[in-house]
Amino acid sequence: MKTAKKVIFWILVGFVLIQFFPVDRTNQPVDAAKNFVSARKTPEKITILLKNACYDCHSNETVYPKYAFIAPVSWSVKSHVNEGREHINFSVWETYNKDLKENMLSKSIQTIQSKTMPMPGYIVYHKEANLSEAERALLIRYFEEMLKTKTY
């Protein structure tokens, strides 16, 4: 019993100590001229869907929830955001070349269709990100139209 108390004590001490190593949650400034929804003059419905379901991980407009301020959860959240921005960052859309844009749109369509995005774990805490079939179809049609007309 004495050993169990020591283990619990040191786990708690470790948990408290890791709180002193916060992650950087600073978003880079967003230039509207480079931002996907602004530069493309995206329809309001599409903008709302993107902002609710995609922008927290795929833009420089991340709104970190309260749980993202507690280590080690904060490390995981920051890792997901960094990875999401590497795949596609809507805040810097206009800096991408045409081939990269085409590839990103194609991949976005695939992930929306396969329901791997938004991530199921994200949807649990962000109900507004839980896209209906109609909303998924709307985003897919929008991206497919961009690909078809090469207006990306």
N, C-alpha and C positions, 0 to 999 in steps of 0.2 A: 504493500500500500504506500509505503514511504517513497519507493522508487517511482510509482505512478504519479504521485504529487510533484516530484521533482521534474519529471518529463513534462507534465502539463505546465508547470511554472516556466520552464525554459522555452516551451513552445509559445506561450503567451509573451515572454520577453522578446523572442525572435519576431513575433507578429508586430509588437510595438516598435521595435527597432527598424523594421523594413518600412514603416510609415515615414521615416525620415529620408527616404530616397524616392522622392516623387518623380513622375514622368513629366516630360514637357508636353503640355496640352495647348501650346500656342499655335494658333492658325495663322498661316501666311495671309497677307492682305489679298483681297479678291479684286481683280481688275474686271469690271463689267464688260469691257470690250473683248476679253478673252474667255469669259464665263459662258458655258454652253447655253443656258436659258436666255441670257441677255443677247449674246452675239447672234443666236439663231432666231431670236424673237419667238421663242417657243410658246405655243398656246398655253393658256392658264391651266387647263386640266392636266396637261403633260407636265408642266412646271410643278404643280402640286404633288403629282405622283413621284416625280424625281426627287423633290425636296424631302418628302416623307419617307420614301423607301430607299433612296440611294445616297443622298448628299452627306449623311453623317460619316460614311466611310469613303466615299468617292468624290470628295471635294475639300476645299480649304474652309468650309463652313461648318465644320463638325461642332455639334452641341454635345458636350460630354455630360452624361447623366451623373447623378450623385454617386452611384456605385463605382464610377470610374475614378473616384478619388481615394479609393481604399486599396492598398497593395495587398495581395498580389493581383487582384482583379484589374487594377489600373494598368498593369503591365500587359495583360492579355488584351484589353480594350485598345491600348495604344498600338500594339502589334497588329491587330486587325485593321485599324485605321491606316497604318503605314502600308500594309499589304494591299488594302483596297485602293489607296491612292497610286500605288505602283501599277495596278492593272488599268485603271482609268481615273483621271482626276478632272471632273467636269469644270473646275475652276480655271483650268489652264487649257481648255479645249482648243482654242485658236492657236496654240503654240505647237500642236501636233501636225505632222505632215499628212497628206491625203491617204497614203497607204496605212498609216497607223490608225487614223480615224476609221477607215473602212474595217480594219481588223477589230478595233474596239467595238464598233457597232455590231459586227457579226457575233463576237463573243458575248456581247450584252444580250442579244436576241437568244442565243443558246442558253445562257444562264437563267433568263426569265422563263423560257419555255420549260426548262428542266426543274424549275422551282428551287434552284440552289441559291438564288438571290431573290430577295433579301435572305440572308442567312436565317435559318429556323430559330437559332438562339437569340438573334436580334429581335425577331418578331414577338417573342415571348414578352419582352419588356417595352416594345414599341408597337402597339396595336395598329397605329396608323400606317405602319409599313407592311401590314398583312394585305397584300394585293389580291383583289378578287380576280376571277377568271376574265371578266370583262376589262378590268384595269390592265391586267397582263397583256391581253389582246390589243388594247389601245396603244400601249408602249411598243409592243412588237410591230404593229402596223406603222407607227410613227418612225421607228428606226428603219424598217424595211423600205419605206417610202424615201427616206434619206439615201439609202444605199442604191435604190433603183434610179433615182434622179441624180445621184452623185452630188447632192447638195449638203455636204458635210463640212 
